[in-house]
Amino acid sequence: MNLSNVKIFIQKLVAGLRLLAGECLLPAVFLNLCVEAFSRESVIMPFFYLIKSPLVFCYNTLLILVTLSFSFFFKRRRFVRFFISALWVTVGITDFILLQFRTTPFTAVDLLLIDSAFSIMGHYLSVFQIILVLLAVLLVIGIGVFLFIRAKKETRRLSPLVAGVMVLSFLLIGTGSTNLFVSCNILERNFGNLAQGFHTNGLPYCFLTSIFRTGISRPVSYSEDEIDRIVASITGTPAPADGRPVSPETEVSPSPAPDTPDPSGNPSGQPDDTEPASSEYPNFIFLQLESFFDPTCINGAKYSSDPVPNFRRLKESCSSGFLKVPSVGAGTANTEFEILTGINLDFFGPGEYPYKTILTETTCESLAYNLSALGLKAHAIHNNDGTFYGRNTVFPKLGFHTFTPIEYMGTYETTPLGWAKDKILTKNILNALTSTEEQDFVFAISVQGHGAYPDEAVLRNPHISIDALPEELEDSYYGLLYFVNQLYEMDDFLGQLTEALEQYDEEVVLVLYGDHLPSFPFTDELLSNGSVYETEYVIWSNRPSGERIRKDMEAYALSSYVLNRYDIHEGLFTRFHQTQAESETYLSDMELLAYDILYGPMESYNGELPFEATDMQFGINPIQITKVIVKNSEERRSCIFINGINFTPYSTAYVNEKKCTTTYVNPQLLSVSGFSPADTLTVSVAQVGTDSFPLSFTAPLTVTTGSEEPSDN
């Protein structure tokens, strides 16, 4: 390329930059203001954001400008710019909609939850609102199609080389600016508070970060020697001379985590609510309560009576404390993840749900695996759809032997908003405990306290009335009234459950806690404990002894803390938390360990993951077909009666592999009518949730038309 060609190229590049500024700069500024208006739920606040943080605002405008610059690769630039702009506006609108029902903003990981979102959309939006959303989507698509058809090819085109150099330059500028601003603390790399992070750093940056930052990045200090050091510190033995890590199976006597006795302490270190540990382990029940917390913690709130009397009795008589959870207003599965695995969610990308990312690919050490290694059977129970958060595929990778979602629970009562009430969990928990001869680990997840909460009166005769609220929550009166009455019923469930467990003839340890605060406009200042990221936990047993101990902790430390009190040290992460909590490198070592076992070469396990996914059974009691009867009518239509056991309203018949409209009569009988007869029918029953996904099938039975006796297939 001679000098004249270089000069011509530079002239074209300058012309392209002018074209970019003329066609994309103002739209980028407008789009940034637009998405921030949605994110901040205010038309005025984006301008305050511009004045307060001009560098951050300009940086986010640059990010949008970079995306718009890709339009110069296409002949119909205006249409492409419209399409990209529509995507940004959609991100802003989606963020605005989600913030009406929860406190965490929209991230790319939410796109992986789209199947779960559809299954619960009816709880959040009315039919009219859903229709409006669909019409808006169709309108945008229609405008896009119209613009594509009518758009003319741009006369001022750029050569692919000029366009490529220009876009690449902006990408490099954007990347360089990101690294510079992060190093200068103008932008944050990690968002401890996701909602606050979006406002501080801007929606475009945070949303794009959630796309490109998932999983646990390789720590700078990661090495085989570092893993050897951590494992050696856990096991209490020096690292081997050959550099290989000590096996996680090595015996260790961890030092108990320090406690804060209340009132007189428990210096022995024995479990506070049980007799000293014996050779036989107790049954463990971890009960995760949806949005559960003590509403008297709201400063200035007064109620006609105590909304949670049973919970108050438990936390005043048992070991308890505040639990730091990873989210507020939503994110049940992330608290669940920390409790089960002992891994800090802060190590992952912003807004990430490991249930929808890494745990779709691999197994992971968990409380279920560790207790199973001691002979306990691991059961999961949830009074909501089995596919929500992908639990039907994740729980086998966390070591559960059975999973009983709502599809296997029979009939149940619902709240005015359609969520299953928690009292159905009592019989299912007891059923799990009595289903095996060995001891059991039960992980139960409730749903009754779930939002969205109403903005109008939906309760006719509430048990609890609200006598006073702080001014900041007055607009949430009806929602809070509904919520505290759901808390009252959830608390009643706790009373029924503990009463039933008191009569159980084996030792049972119940650990109950709230997964996160509900999605109300709470602030730290409105709560007596001073943090929207704290719920409470209680450790109760039907064999009480010892003093009550008050201790606040992180959610990822709770399970190892409970096990330590019962002299149980099974599992690498269990021992890590039990022995290293006071270490100066506690958090950094935890991140190294988490990266190694989930994304690295698994040096801590001698290079081989020791956990295999379980052949998980749905439901404690299998659903079976015992007889199929086919009745033919004169109209040449058939009615099929299916006899069996453990049918529920979610039981759906499949005849000759075709899904049929099924009537649930009772737990022993289903009927299928209007079916065209055939000489031989193959009948099976599946449990199908609201998302139409079959969780399990019975063994198929074949029957000849007119016969009442089935045959094995």
Secondary structure, 3 states (H helix, E strand, C coil): CCHHHHHHHHHHHHHHHHHHHHHHHHHHHHHHHHHHHHHCCCCCHHHHHHHHCHHHHHHHHHHHHHHHHHHHHCCCHHHHHHHHHHHHHHHHHHHHHHHCCCCCCCCHHHHHHHHHHHHHHHHHCCHHHHHHHHHHHHHHHHHHHHHHHHCCCCCCCCCHHHHHHHHHHHHHHHHHHHHHHHHCCCCCCCCCCHHHHHHHHCHHHHHHHHHHCCCCCCCCCCCHHHHHHHHHHHHCCCCCCCCCCCCCCCCCCCCCCCCEECCCCCCCCCCCCCCCCCCCCCEEEEEEECCCCCHHHECCCEECCCCCHHHHHHHHHCEEEEEECCCCCCCHHHHHHHHHHCCCHHHCCCCCCHHHCHHHCCCCCCHHHHHHCCCCEEEEEECCCCCHHHHHHHHHHHCCCEEECHHHCCCCCECCCCCECCCHHHHHHHHHHHCCCCCEEEEEECCCCCCCCCCCCCCCCCCCCEEECCHHHHHHHHHHHHHHHHHHHHHHHHHHHHHHHHCCCCCEEEEEEECCCCCCCCCHHHECCCCCCEEEEEEEECCCCCCCEECCEEHHHHHHHHHHHCCCCCCHHHHHHHHHCCCCCHHHHHHHHHHHHHCCCCHHHCCCCCCCCCCCEECCCCCEEEEEEEEECCCCCEEEEEEEECCCCCEEEEECCEECCCEEEECCEEEEEEECCCCEEEEEEEEECCCCCEEEECCCEEEECCCCCCEEC
